[in-house]
Amino acid sequence: MLATILAASIFAAPCTPVLKNDKAARLAAFIAKKNPRAKPHSLRLAKAIIREAKRQRIPVDLLAAVCWAESWFKLNLFGKDKEVGPWQLVPSLDYNRGSWYEYQQSKFGVTGFPSEDWSKLSKLTRARALLDVDISTFMAAHLLAYHLKRCGRPSPLCAARYNSGNPKVRPGYRNALKRYSRRIRRAIDGD
């Protein structure tokens, strides 16, 4: 009897692991739904967004909304003002220096890029670093957290400063962040 049960279990259909209904899977599904071209990298991007939002203590939906507003979750996007990657960060600007230094410290200097100061890296190396999902998400979350802390509370108005810096924020961008963050929050929460 035992031999029959074991034989049946060996030759039965293979067990498929039950996928947890976790935030990363739901966010990846949302990313793939909104931009089908992002499907190959959607889970990696979703995990990076959740990890860096948790590290910087900012809302996941707000960080993901910024990525959607900036690049529609596209990885290899180049903007007209020399912005690069999914977060549309400008490689030549100095605001990347602090987050690059923190990223090197968190990775103990092993980043796959030269262990130099941001300003000493070549333009091509900086652009390649900003095209990497993990590095660019780390740097974008760092920049967004800076603006949210300056503002005092996480809100789409404060998050819109990610795009404009200190000047007056465009109402269209702010309203888009409100809409996107609500949609992403609903998708993550499973409602």
N, C-alpha and C positions, 0 to 999 in steps of 0.2 A: 504494500500500500504506500509506504513512504517513498519507495523507489519510483512509483508511478507519479506521485505528486512532484518529486524533484525533477523527474524527466519532463513533466508537463511545464514546470516553471522555467526550465532551462531553454526549452524550445518555444516557449510562448513569445508573444510580441515583446520587444524590449521596453523596459520601463522608461518613460520620458519624465524627466524631472519636472515637477510642478513649478511653474514660474511664479515667483512671488509677485504680488501686486504692489510692487514698491514704487517709490517716487521716480526713480531713474527710468524704469520701464515706461511709466505713464508719460513722463516728460519726453522720452525718446519717441514714443508713439505720436505725441502732439507735434514734435518737430517734423517727423516724417509725413504727417498728415498735411501740415502747412506748407512744407516744401519737399515734394517727393525726391528731388535731387539730393537732399540732405540725408536720405535714408541710410546710406553706407556708414556715415559717421555720426548718426543721431544718438546712439547709445553712449559713445565716447564723449560727445559734447554734453549730453544730459548729465553724465556722471561728473564731468568737470565742473559744470555749473553748480550742481548740488554741493560738491566738495568745497568749492571756493566760497559759495554763499555761506556755508556753515563756518568756514574758517574766518571769514570777515564779519560774521554775524549780521548778514543782510538778508532780506527776504528772497527766496529762490525765484518766486514769480517775477519780482522786479528785475533781477539780474537777467533772467531769460527774456523778459520783455525788451530789455535794452539790446540784447543780441538780435532779436527779431526786428526791432526798429532800425538797427544799424545795417544788417546784412541779410535778413531773411534766412538766417542760419546757414548761409553759404560760407565755405571755408576759404576758397581762393578768390576773394573779391578784392578788387583794387578800386579805390575811390578817385574822384577827379582831383581832390586836394592831397593826393599821395597817402591816403589812409589804406591800411592793409588788414586783411584777414576778417574773421567773423565779427570782431569787435570794432573794426575800423579805427584802429589806433595809428597814429602817425609816428613812424620810426625815428624821424629826425628831432622830435620834440623832447624836451628835457623831463617832462612829467613821468616818463618811463623809468628814469634812473633809479628812483627809490624802490619801485616794485621789482625791478630787475635785481637789485642788490638783495632784497628780501627773498626772492625766488632762489637765487644762488645759495643763500644761507640755509633755506629749507631743504635744498637738495644737496647740501654739503659740497657745493662747487661742481658737482657732476651733472651738468645740464645738457651735454651734447654740443655745447657751444663754447667758444673760448671764455676762460674765466677772467674776463676783463671788465672794466667799468663800461657802462652802457655807451658813454660818449666816445670810448676808444674803439668800439666795434665798428666794422665797416657798414655802410648803408645796406648792402646786400645781406649781411649777417643779421642785422637788426630786422630787416623785412622777413627773412626766413624764420627768425624766432617768433615774430608776431603772427606768422601763418601756422605755427604749431598750436594745436588746440589747448594743450595743458598750459603752456607758457602764456598765451594770449588771454586765456580765461583767468589765470592768476592775476595778470596785470590789469585786466578790465575790472575784476572784482575789487582790486586794491584801489583803483581810481574811483569807482562808484562808491565804495565805502568812505573814501575821503570826502566826497561831495555830500553824502548822507549825514556824516558826522558834523560837517560844517553847518548843515541845514538844521540839524537837531532831531529830525525824525525821518524815518523812511517813508517817502511818498513819491508819486510820479513827478510832482513839481521839482523835488530835490534831485530825483534821478535824471531828469531832463538836463540838468547841469552837466551831466556826463558828456552830452553832445556839444554844448555851447560854452562850457567853462563858466566864467563869471558873468559874461554879458547877459542881457535879458533873454529869457528862454522863449523860443517860438511856441505859441499856443498849440499849433498843430502837432508838434512833437510831443508835448506834454499830454495832450488828449490821446494820442496814439499809445503812449505808454500806459495810460489808465486803462484803455480798452484791452490792450495786449496782456497786461498783468492780471486783469480780471479773468480773461479767457484761460490763461495759463494756470491760474490758481484753481479754477474749476476743473481743468483737465488733470492737474496733479492730485487734487482731493478726490477725484473720481465721481463728481456730481454730474 
